[in-house]
Amino acid sequence: MIMIRTHNNSTKGFTIIETLVAVAILIVAVTGAFSAAQTGLSSAIFSKNEVIAFYLAQEGVENIRNIRDENGLKGQAWLTDIANVPADPCYFGKACITDSITNTISPCSGGASTCPVVLEDPVNGFYGYNSSWAATPFTRSIVLTQINANEVSILVTVTWSKGIVARNFHVRENILNWQ
């Protein structure tokens, strides 16, 4: 008895197609996972920068409040060296910066958009304007608006960029003449 084997040629490419489909599914799954990880990383960086911006803005308000309180303790007008006369650094409507390390106020040369970049001390993480410190992506401007003779509105704006996207954070608070 002679046995003849026949081959079914219609299934030769079937394993290649299966392999290609499996590889395509694997690529889609891996790409999705990497995309989710990249989105999570971008969100974490944005959140970190937003927290830093919040604290820089709050520090600007606190610096103005501190100078107002020191003026009261010294028996001076409450806005002395802040916005008491047009020559003061933060005279109403003019943009200025404050440095809590040196306890100083300085005007921005051409408005809020020309305020210098906030610098960071690489050793202890302080923020300020010491020229030997490293630059950060943050810029802070403070603008005062007079509400009445005994009330001033403080607007602190912190701006930064991540890639081509510019972000900003605003804090507004009113201070009163408590003297």
C-alpha positions as CSV (number, residue, x, y, z in Angstrom):
1,M,0.0,0.0,0.0
2,I,1.3,3.3,-1.0
3,M,0.5,6.4,0.9
4,I,0.4,9.8,-0.8
5,R,0.8,12.8,1.3
6,T,-0.9,16.0,0.2
7,H,-0.1,19.4,1.4
8,N,-2.6,22.0,1.9
9,N,-1.0,25.2,0.5
10,S,-3.7,27.5,1.6
11,T,-2.3,27.8,5.2
12,K,1.3,28.6,4.5
13,G,1.0,32.4,5.2
14,F,-1.4,32.1,8.0
15,T,1.3,32.2,10.8
16,I,2.9,35.3,9.2
17,I,-0.4,37.2,9.3
18,E,-1.0,36.1,12.9
19,T,2.5,37.3,13.9
20,L,2.0,40.7,12.2
21,V,-1.4,41.1,14.0
22,A,0.2,40.2,17.3
23,V,3.1,42.6,16.8
24,A,0.7,45.4,15.8
25,I,-1.4,44.8,19.0
26,L,1.8,44.8,21.1
27,I,3.0,48.1,19.5
28,V,-0.4,49.8,20.2
29,A,-0.4,48.6,23.8
30,V,3.2,49.8,24.4
31,T,2.6,53.1,22.7
32,G,-0.4,53.7,24.8
33,A,1.5,53.0,28.0
34,F,4.4,55.3,27.0
35,S,1.9,58.0,26.1
36,A,0.2,57.8,29.4
37,A,3.6,57.9,31.2
38,Q,4.6,61.0,29.2
39,T,1.3,62.7,30.0
40,G,1.8,61.9,33.7
41,L,5.3,63.3,33.7
42,S,4.2,66.5,32.0
43,S,1.4,66.9,34.5
44,A,3.8,66.4,37.4
45,I,6.2,69.0,36.1
46,F,3.4,71.5,35.5
47,S,2.1,70.9,39.0
48,K,5.5,71.4,40.5
49,N,5.9,74.7,38.6
50,E,2.4,75.9,39.6
51,V,3.2,75.2,43.3
52,I,6.5,77.2,43.0
53,A,4.6,80.0,41.3
54,F,2.0,80.1,44.1
55,Y,4.7,80.4,46.7
56,L,6.6,83.1,44.8
57,A,3.4,85.1,44.4
58,Q,2.5,84.7,48.1
59,E,6.0,85.8,49.1
60,G,5.6,89.0,47.0
61,V,2.4,89.8,49.0
62,E,4.1,89.0,52.3
63,N,7.1,91.2,51.4
64,I,4.9,94.3,50.8
65,R,2.9,93.5,53.9
66,N,6.2,93.2,55.9
67,I,7.4,96.6,54.7
68,R,4.1,98.2,55.6
69,D,4.3,96.7,59.1
70,E,7.9,97.9,59.6
71,N,6.8,101.4,58.5
72,G,4.1,101.3,61.2
73,L,6.6,100.2,63.9
74,K,9.0,102.9,62.9
75,G,6.3,105.6,63.1
76,Q,6.5,106.3,59.4
77,A,3.7,106.7,56.8
78,W,2.4,103.2,56.0
79,L,3.5,103.3,52.4
80,T,6.9,104.8,52.9
81,D,9.4,103.4,50.4
82,I,6.7,101.4,48.7
83,A,4.2,103.7,47.0
84,N,4.1,106.9,49.0
85,V,5.5,109.2,46.4
86,P,5.9,108.9,42.6
87,A,9.6,108.2,43.0
88,D,8.9,105.1,45.1
89,P,9.6,101.7,43.4
90,C,6.0,100.4,43.5
91,Y,4.2,103.7,43.0
92,F,0.6,103.0,42.0
93,G,0.4,101.3,38.6
94,K,4.2,100.7,38.3
95,A,5.5,97.2,38.2
96,C,8.2,96.3,40.8
97,I,10.0,93.4,42.4
98,T,10.8,92.5,46.0
99,D,13.6,90.5,47.3
100,S,13.0,88.9,50.7
101,I,16.7,88.0,51.1
102,T,17.8,91.6,50.9
103,N,14.4,93.1,52.0
104,T,14.4,95.5,49.1
105,I,12.0,96.8,46.5
106,S,13.1,97.7,43.0
107,P,11.1,99.0,40.0
108,C,10.9,97.1,36.8
109,S,12.4,99.2,34.1
110,G,9.7,99.2,31.5
111,G,6.6,97.6,33.2
112,A,5.6,94.1,34.2
113,S,6.9,92.5,31.1
114,T,10.5,93.7,31.8
115,C,10.8,92.4,35.3
116,P,13.9,90.3,35.8
117,V,13.9,86.5,36.1
118,V,13.7,85.1,39.6
119,L,17.0,83.4,40.5
120,E,17.5,80.3,42.8
121,D,20.3,79.6,45.2
122,P,21.5,76.2,44.2
123,V,22.8,75.5,47.7
124,N,19.7,76.1,49.9
125,G,16.9,76.7,47.4
126,F,16.2,80.3,48.2
127,Y,14.7,82.5,45.5
128,G,15.7,86.0,44.9
129,Y,17.8,88.2,42.6
130,N,21.4,87.5,43.6
131,S,23.3,87.6,40.3
132,S,25.5,84.6,41.3
133,W,22.4,82.3,41.5
134,A,20.9,80.1,38.8
135,A,18.2,81.4,36.6
136,T,14.7,79.9,36.9
137,P,11.8,80.0,34.3
138,F,9.9,82.3,36.7
139,T,9.3,86.1,36.5
140,R,7.5,87.9,39.3
141,S,5.9,91.4,39.0
142,I,4.0,93.3,41.7
143,V,1.6,96.1,40.9
144,L,-0.2,98.2,43.5
145,T,-3.5,100.0,43.0
146,Q,-4.9,102.5,45.5
147,I,-8.4,101.8,46.5
148,N,-8.7,104.7,48.9
149,A,-6.5,106.6,51.4
150,N,-6.3,103.6,53.7
151,E,-6.5,100.6,51.3
152,V,-4.2,99.3,48.6
153,S,-4.7,96.3,46.3
154,I,-1.6,94.2,45.6
155,L,-1.5,92.2,42.3
156,V,1.4,89.7,42.1
157,T,1.8,88.0,38.7
158,V,4.3,85.1,38.3
159,T,4.9,83.9,34.7
160,W,6.8,81.0,33.4
161,S,7.1,79.0,30.2
162,K,7.2,75.3,29.5
163,G,8.2,74.8,25.9
164,I,6.1,77.1,23.8
165,V,3.3,77.4,26.3
166,A,3.4,80.4,28.6
167,R,1.7,80.1,32.0
168,N,0.9,82.7,34.6
169,F,-0.3,82.7,38.2
170,H,-2.0,85.8,39.8
171,V,-2.6,86.6,43.4
172,R,-4.5,89.7,44.5
173,E,-4.8,90.9,48.1
174,N,-5.8,94.1,49.7
175,I,-3.8,95.6,52.6
176,L,-5.0,98.3,55.0
177,N,-3.4,101.1,56.9
178,W,-3.7,99.6,60.4
179,Q,-1.9,102.5,62.1
